[in-house]
Each structure stands twice: as structure tokens, then as C-alpha cells.
């Protein structure tokens, strides 16, 4: 079964033609479990070009026994976690700077200043399976949805950019509280199983907004409408901002 295997440094790589004249990528990689031969049979040329610029990478795939030795069958290669973390953290800061509403900005600051919550968010996956089920996967998906939402929202006068970006970030924080990491593996937390990301996000909104003097009840209500939509089930988007996020979330997934 393919899964996130961790961070590796590529020692060497080579494109190889098989007997059927298919091209695959052969690599020797070094990770926390030692050195392995790794073979990528899909998108080999694309990943080979990626490795021309980056030698520190993240690998999805699975280990196999090959003639008495362990090697790796690669399903996906990404830029290494440290590079990804810096790139997407910088992009997140830039996106949040587009929040102009004073109370939304204060709310975001209160959340960002919660070190325990932010530390839980940074390494979290977006899910336990799927496209973003790796370390920092939630950060990557959150930034991608924010970026796409901002571009679309700027073309629609009826959409409040501050509401869109703030609610996406709060929803991500709620999802972060659903996962606990152990190395490169993650499990659901008790709160995640008992309440789910939507309820946890709403709790964060309530808790942090109560610390802000004069926080408008109408703003809290609008953010709640957006946070409480689901991409499945009976709860559907109840505002223009929620519909925008709903649409983009389905496209990115």
C-alpha cells in the first residue's frame, strides 16, 4: 500500500529504458532507515526534471522485498519537507496580509499566538489517506485553497475577502486538532473522533473571539456560516463566501 515514507536525499538518479522500452527512474536514496534503491515507474521524466533542481525530497510509495533486499517502489516525489515548509509558510503569511477587517486580523493574531495550536497545525496532514496525507499536507492544501479563493474573490464585489481567508484558516486549525503525529505516521485524536473538524473549528472561533473586546456578533455569525458548511452531508453553503470555498475545495480535492 502506498503511503508517505518520509524525507530522503537522492545520492544518484538515472532514467532507464526497460525491455519493453518503457522509461523508469532509478535512484539511490538515503533516509532515516538507511540507503535504498528506489524505482519510479510513473511520470519518470517529470520527476527526473524535478531532481535536477532538488536533491532533498519527500517520497510516497511502499517498501518491497526484491531478491532478498529491500527497495522502494515510488508513487510520488515531492520537494523536501523543509523547502515545502518554508515556501508555504511564507505564502500563508502573504495571503493572510490580505485580511483587512480589523476584527478578523485580531482574531487571526490570537490564533497564531496560540503556539500549541500552531505547532499542531504546521506538520498535520489534511487527511489520513489521499492527495495531502503527508507531513505539512494540511498547510499545503490550506494555502492552495486560500490562493485560489483570493484570486476568484477579487473579481466579485459581493464576496468579502477577509471572511473567506479567515474562515479557511480557522477550518484548517479545526482539522489540525483531529490528528496526532508520531514520526511520519498520524492517527486521529480523541477530539477528532468525538467532535470532528467542523465542531473543533467552531470551538476555536468561539474561544478566541471571546478574548477580543467588542468582537461583533454579526461577524461571528458570518464566520460560523462558512465554517459549518460541509462538502458532503446535509449542511450546504449558506453565503457567497461559503459557496466559493465549497466549489474550490471540491476542485482541489
C-alpha positions in Angstrom: 0.0 0.0 0.0 1.4 3.4 -1.0 2.0 5.9 1.9 4.2 8.7 2.9 7.6 7.1 3.6 9.5 10.2 4.8 12.3 12.5 3.8 15.2 11.3 1.6 18.4 12.7 -0.1 19.0 11.5 -3.6 22.5 10.1 -4.0 22.2 9.4 -7.7 19.4 9.1 -10.2 19.1 7.7 -13.8 16.5 7.3 -16.4 16.4 3.7 -17.6 14.7 2.0 -20.5 13.0 -1.3 -19.7 13.0 -4.3 -22.1 9.6 -3.1 -23.2 11.2 0.3 -23.9 9.3 2.0 -21.1 11.3 4.6 -19.2 11.5 4.5 -15.4 13.5 6.4 -12.9 16.1 4.5 -10.8 17.5 6.2 -7.7 19.7 5.5 -4.7 18.2 7.4 -1.7 19.3 7.9 1.9 16.7 8.3 4.7 16.3 7.8 8.4 16.2 4.0 7.8 19.3 3.9 5.7 20.1 3.7 2.0 17.7 2.1 -0.6 17.4 1.7 -4.3 14.1 3.3 -5.4 12.2 2.9 -8.6 9.6 5.2 -10.1 7.6 3.8 -12.9 5.1 6.6 -13.4 5.9 10.2 -14.5 9.6 9.3 -14.5 10.8 12.1 -16.8 8.8 14.7 -14.9 10.3 13.6 -11.6 13.8 13.4 -13.2 13.5 17.1 -14.1 12.4 17.9 -10.5 15.6 16.1 -9.2 17.7 18.3 -11.4 16.9 21.2 -9.1 16.2 19.4 -5.7 18.0 16.5 -4.1 16.1 16.6 -0.8 12.7 15.1 -1.4 9.7 13.5 0.1 8.6 10.1 -1.2 5.3 8.3 -1.2 5.3 4.7 -2.1 6.0 1.3 -0.4 8.9 -0.9 0.6 9.2 -4.3 -1.1 11.4 -7.3 -0.8 13.3 -7.7 -4.1 15.6 -10.8 -4.3 16.3 -10.7 -0.6 16.9 -6.9 -0.4 14.5 -4.1 0.5 13.9 -1.4 -2.1 11.3 1.3 -2.6 8.6 1.5 -5.3 7.8 5.2 -5.6 4.3 6.5 -6.4 5.0 10.2 -5.9 8.0 12.5 -5.4 7.7 16.0 -3.8 10.1 18.7 -2.9 11.6 18.0 0.5 9.6 18.9 3.6 11.9 21.7 4.8 11.8 23.5 1.5 8.0 23.0 1.3 7.5 24.2 4.9 9.4 27.5 4.2 7.7 28.1 0.9 4.2 27.5 2.1 4.7 29.3 5.5 5.8 32.4 3.6 2.9 32.1 1.2 0.5 31.7 4.1 1.8 34.9 5.7 1.4 36.7 2.4 -2.1 35.5 1.9 -3.2 36.5 5.5 -1.9 40.0 4.9 -4.9 40.4 2.5 -7.2 40.3 5.5 -8.2 43.9 6.0 -11.1 43.7 8.5 -9.8 44.8 11.9 -11.5 42.2 14.0 -10.6 39.4 11.6 -7.0 40.5 11.8 -7.1 40.5 15.6 -8.8 37.0 15.6 -6.1 35.6 13.3 -3.4 37.1 15.6 -5.0 35.4 18.6 -4.9 32.1 16.8 -1.3 32.5 15.5 -0.2 33.4 19.0 -1.5 30.1 20.4 1.8 28.3 20.0 0.4 24.9 20.9 -2.3 25.1 18.3 0.0 26.5 15.6 2.6 23.8 16.2 -0.1 21.2 15.8 -1.2 22.8 12.5 2.2 23.0 10.8 3.1 19.3 10.5 -0.5 18.0 10.2 -1.8 16.1 7.2 -5.1 17.1 5.5 -6.3 13.5 5.9 -5.0 10.0 6.7 -5.4 9.0 3.0 -5.4 10.8 -0.2 -3.5 13.6 -2.0 -2.5 15.6 1.1 -1.9 12.7 3.6 1.6 13.7 4.4 3.6 15.9 6.8 2.6 19.6 6.1 -0.2 18.4 3.8 -2.8 20.5 5.6 -0.6 23.6 5.3 -0.2 22.9 1.6 -3.9 22.4 0.9 -4.9 25.4 3.0 -2.5 27.7 1.1 -3.7 26.4 -2.2 -7.4 26.9 -1.4 -6.6 30.4 0.1 -4.7 31.4 -3.0 -7.4 30.2 -5.4 -10.1 31.8 -3.3 -8.3 35.1 -3.2 -7.9 35.2 -7.0 -11.6 34.5 -7.6 -12.9 36.6 -4.7 -11.2 39.8 -6.1 -13.4 39.5 -9.2 -16.7 39.5 -7.2 -17.7 42.6 -5.2 -20.3 40.6 -3.2 -17.5 38.4 -1.7 -15.7 39.5 1.5 -12.0 38.5 1.2 -11.5 38.9 4.9 -14.3 36.5 5.7 -13.0 34.0 3.1 -9.4 33.9 4.2 -10.2 34.0 7.9 -12.7 31.1 7.8 -10.4 28.9 5.7 -7.7 29.4 8.3 -10.0 28.6 11.2 -11.3 25.5 9.4 -7.8 24.3 8.9 -7.0 24.8 12.6 -10.0 22.7 13.5 -8.8 20.0 11.2 -5.3 20.2 12.7 -6.7 19.2 16.1 -8.0 16.0 14.6 -4.5 14.5 14.1 -1.6 13.4 16.2 1.8 12.7 14.7 4.3 10.0 15.5 7.2 10.4 13.2 5.9 10.1 9.7 2.6 8.4 10.8 -0.6 10.1 12.0 -3.6 8.9 13.9 -6.9 10.5 14.8 -7.1 12.3 18.1 -9.9 11.5 20.6 -11.4 15.0 19.9 -11.2 14.4 16.2 -13.1 11.2 16.5 -15.6 12.6 19.0 -16.3 16.0 17.6 -14.8 16.3 14.0 -13.0 19.2 12.4 -16.1 21.4 11.9 -17.0 21.4 15.6 -13.4 21.9 16.7 -13.1 24.9 14.3 -16.2 26.4 15.7 -14.9 26.0 19.2 -11.7 27.8 18.2 -13.7 30.7 16.8 -15.8 31.0 19.9 -12.9 30.7 22.3 -10.6 33.2 20.5 -13.4 35.7 19.7 -14.4 35.9 23.3 -10.9 37.2 24.2 -11.4 40.2 21.8 -13.2 43.1 23.3 -16.2 44.2 21.2 -16.0 41.4 18.7 -19.1 41.8 16.6 -21.8 39.1 17.0 -22.7 39.5 13.3 -19.1 38.8 12.2 -19.1 35.7 14.5 -22.3 34.6 12.9 -21.0 35.1 9.3 -17.8 33.1 10.1 -19.8 30.3 11.6 -22.0 30.0 8.5 -18.8 29.5 6.4 -17.1 27.1 8.9 -20.2 24.9 9.2 -20.6 24.0 5.5 -19.7 20.5 4.5 -18.6 19.1 1.2 -20.8 16.1 2.0 -23.8 15.5 4.1 -26.8 17.8 4.7 -25.1 21.1 5.6 -24.7 23.2 2.5 -23.1 26.6 1.9 -25.2 29.5 3.3 -23.3 32.5 1.9 -21.4 33.6 -1.2 -18.1 33.1 0.7 -19.1 29.6 1.7 -20.1 28.7 -1.8 -16.8 29.9 -3.2 -14.8 27.8 -0.7 -17.1 24.8 -1.3 -16.5 25.0 -5.0 -12.8 25.3 -4.8 -12.4 22.6 -2.1 -14.1 20.1 -4.4 -11.9 21.2 -7.3 -8.6 20.9 -5.4 -9.6 17.6 -3.9 
